Amino acid sequence: MIQRLYRYKDLLLVFIWREFLIRYKQTVIGILWAILQPLSLMLLFSFIFGVVLHMTQKNYPYTLFYFAGVLPWTFFSGATNFSVTCLSHNFNLVTKIYFPREIIPLSGVAINFIDYLIGLFVYFILLFFYSVPITWNFIWLLPLILLLIIYTTSVSLLLSALNVYYRDVKLATNFIIQFLFFATPVIYSIDSVDNRWKILLFFNPLTFIVENMRRVTIEGRGIIIWQIGAEALGIILLYIIIYKVFIRIERAFADVI
């Protein structure tokens, strides 16, 4: 992808900047919305599950536990929701000139990743506030974030391409996102799930990513090497398959859209 898009890097930056302006131009608090969304979800979950229902999640402070789960989830859901209709909404460009079509969904992934980085900064502030020690295991965040980006990019490319041919993909995506939310340990810990269902949950790559982001930051533990190796292999294979299919069918987008 990098080799293919290198000639069009300026166009990609233009799309990212355009999406940034569309999202935050003429807003009162501007880019602070990137903080407000995960922060509001974290406070909501902390109040409902911690204060009202008195659910305990290991020995973590409620705010850290839920924010660590909400942060990658908002990045994934925001990027995928953007990607579903991004090609059809830009039909005037797709039908008139040629450029690598993946630039459009990638701009959505990029702008949501900027929001994610801002939220990650807030997360580190919360870790400091709760006196969580910074250990060498925090370095594991880098491969975990990379896996999150690759997986989100793969799903975004798939949904954007499918929606060109089948417009009901947009409606189905709403259900899929809701299903994945409950299939991802955002509001619960995987340790509280019966062993019969754990294997099924780990077929969702977000389960591994969210759980281990908590593990390496809040718990200060490392990742089991064979597990991240297997997860990385699965995510990369998924990306290769989806991207090859996307490239093969993209030239027909202008005729179908």
N, C-alpha and C positions, 0 to 999 in steps of 0.2 A: 504493500500500500504506500509506503514512504517513497519508494522509487517511482511509482505510478503518479503520485501527487506532487512530486517535487517541482515539476514545471508549472503547476497550478497553485503553488503555495500562496501567492499574492491573492488569488481569487478566494482561497480558503479563508485567509485573514479578513478579507472584505466581508464574507458571509458571517464570520464570527462577530465582527464589529457591528454589522447590521442587526444581528439578533440581539446583541448587547443593547443597542440603542432602542430597539423595539420593546425590549423587556423593561428597561429602566427609565427611558425618556418620559418626561412629564409625570413622574411619580414623586410623591412627597418625600419619602425616605430613601429612594433610590436603591443602591446596592445593599442597603441594610435588610432588604427583603430576603436576601440570601441567608441571613442569620435568623430572621424572624420565623421562617417556615419550620426548620428543624427544631428551633428553640420552643416554639409554641406546641409542637407535637410532643416534645419531651416533657413539657410542663403538664400537658393534658394527660399523658400516660402515667406520669408520676402521681398526679392527683387521683385518677380513677383507680389504678391498680395498687398504688402504695398507700394513699390516705383513706380512700373509700373502701376498697376491697381487702386491704391489709395483706396483699400478696408480697411475699419476700422473694427476692432474686439473689440468692447466695448471700454474701456479706457486702454487696456493693451499695453505695448510695444510689437511690432511685434515679437521680438526675444523670449520673454517669452511665448507668446501665442502659437507660432508654436513649440517651443522646448517642451513645456508641452504636446503637442499632438503627436509629432514625437517620443518621448522617449518610451512610452508604445507600440506604434505601431511597432517600429523597433524590440522590444523584441518579440512581438507576431508573426510578419511576419518572422523574422529570425528563430524562433523555429519551426514554422509550415513548412516552406520551407525545413528545415533540416530533419524533421520527415518523410516527404513523402517517400523518397527513402532510409531511414536509414536501414530498415530491409532487403530490397532487395540487398543493397550494401554490407551487412554483411552476405550474404547467406552462406558463408563458415563456419561461426561460428554457425549460426542458424541451419544448417543441421547436424552438427557434435556433438555438446554438448548441454546439457540442462542448461538453466539458465532463470530466469524471463525475457521474451523478452522486457518488458517495460523499462528495463535498457537502451537499445539503444536509444529510443526516449527521455528518461529522461535526458540522457547525453547532448543531443542537447538543451533541455530546460534549463539545468543548465549552460551550457557555454554561452548561450545568456542572461541568468539572470545575470551572472557576468558582461557582457557588459552593461546591464541595470543599475547595481549598479554604474559602473564607470560613465555612462551618468548622473545618478541621482546626483552624486557628482558635476558634471559640472553645473547641473541645480541649485543647491543650491548656487554655486558661482555666477551665473547670478542673482538669487534672491537678493543676497547680493549687487551685483553691482548696481542693480536698486532700492536699498533701500526698498525692500519689507519686512515688519516686520514679524518676526517669531512669530506665535501665537500658542496657545494650539491646534488649529484646525489642525495643521500639523500632529498630532498624527493619524488623520484619514487616512493618507497615508499608514499606516501599514495594516489595513484591505483591503484597495483598492489594494495594491500590492499583498496581499494574494489571493484575488479574481482573479486578473490578472494571477497569477501563476496557480491557479486551472483551470481556463478556458483555458489557453494556453496548459496546460498538457492534458486536455480532448481532445481538437482538435488535438493535436499532436498524441495522442494514436489512435484516430479514423482514421486519414489520413494514418498513418503508417500501420495499420491493413488492411485498404481497399486496399492500393497499393499492398499488397501481393497477393490479389485475382484479382484485376483489375488494370493493369498497366497504363491504361489511366487516372487513378486518378491524376497522376503527371501532365498531361496536363490540366485537369480540375481545379487543384489547382491554377494554374497561373491565371485563370479567376476568381476564387473565391476570391483570395487574392486581386486582383484589385477591384473587386466589394465591398469587405469589407472595402477597403481603403476609397472609396467614401461614404460608409454607416456609416463611423466612423467620428466624428467631429474633424479630424486632422487639416484640412485647413479652417474650418469654425466653427462657434459657433452654438450650437443647438438652441439658442434663435433667430437666423436669419431664422430658418426653419418654414414653415407654420405649424400650429397646426395639420393639417390633416396628415402630414407625421411624426410628432414627435413620435407618438406611434409606428409606424413601425420601426423607427430608434432605439428605445429603446428595441426592440426585439434582437438587437445586443448588448450583454453585454459590448462590448468595448465602446459603446456610453456612458453608465453610468460611466464607469471607467475613461475615458478620461475627460469627463466634470467635474466630481467631483475632479479629481486631480488638475484641474485648480481652482476649487471652493475653496478647502481647502488651497491652497498655494498662488496663486496670489490674490484671493479675500479675503482670510482669514476668510471664512465662514465655518460653520459646514455642515454635511450631514444630510438630513432628515432621521430619524431613520427607518420609515416604508419602505422607498425606498431602503435603503441598505439591510434591512432585506429581502425584496422580491427578490432583485437581488441576494443576497447570497443563498437564498433557491433555486432559479432557477439554478444557476451555480453548486451548490453542487449536486442537483438531476441529472443534465446533466453528471457530473463527475461520479456519482455512476453507472448510466446506461452504460456509455461508458466503464468504467473500468471492470464491470462485463462481458460485452460482450467480451472485449479484453481477459480477463483471460480464458473465455470459449473456444475461438477459437485459442488461441496461440499455443496449442499443435499440431495443424494441419499445422502450418506455415512451418515446416520442410518438409512436404510432398508436399505442394503447391508451395513453393518459387522456 
